[in-house]
Every structure is written in structure tokens, then in C-alpha cells.
Amino acid sequence: MRDIPPIHPGHILADQYLAELGLSQRKLAELLDVPPRRVNQIIKGERAITPDTSLRLGKLFGQSDTFWLNLQKHYEIEIARETSDLSRVQVLKDVG
């Protein structure tokens, strides 16, 4: 188990982008052309970054299309590592 919990991309968005740029959630939603509720739920960690949102954020911030989606997938795999019981899953050694 990790000492530092996984960080949801919404927290990164809030702390490293909105705060740094002085953007409100409402203004970000306007710039992305999405409902403010979507931005709010992402920032609160209640909603995942979807491919559509990743495309929009990437374009807005001059990043790759997959930057935010990769953050989301990394977050999800870290959560799965902490919560999944893989003790009964064996490594397949001989396929054929």
C-alpha cells in the first residue's frame, strides 16, 4: 500500500491549472463549452475524465489529446491496485 493516496485528475486540474491561472470553474466550463456541473464534479473527484473532456482540456491547455485521459487511467489503476485481490489469479506460463 502507498503512503500517498492516488490523486484524482480533478484535483490536479483545480490546484495546478485553475488556481495558477486564476480561472473559476464556471469560466473553465465556458472555455470548454461544457456544463459547469461537469467541471464541478470532475474537480470534486466525483466524475472521471472522459475522452471528450480530455480532448477539450488538451486543446485548451495546448496538450496532447490523451494527456488528461492518461491521468485518469493512472488514477484508476492505482485505486485498483489498492482494492483488488489478485491472490487467486495465477500467471499463465504455457499458452500452447
Phi, psi and omega in degrees: 000145182276152175282328181254124181291154177302147182254123178293141180304333178297325178290323176295316178301314181292311187282320187261349181239298183299311181297314182296323183266355181068033180263140172274163176299319181297317180295319178299315179301318178297314180296326180274347185060050177228162177296142178304328180300322179299312180298315181300316180294323177295313182297325179280358180077017182265350183223141179278157171285122178266167175305320179299313180294322178298318177300315182293313179295318179300316179295313182301316185263005178070037181246175178293160179300331187259000184307306184286327177294322176295321175299318180296313181295322177298315178302313183295321180290326177294319176297316180298321178300324182282334189248345183273138174260106182257012186299333182263002178269126181258157176280129178280117187260327184231109183274329186208000000 
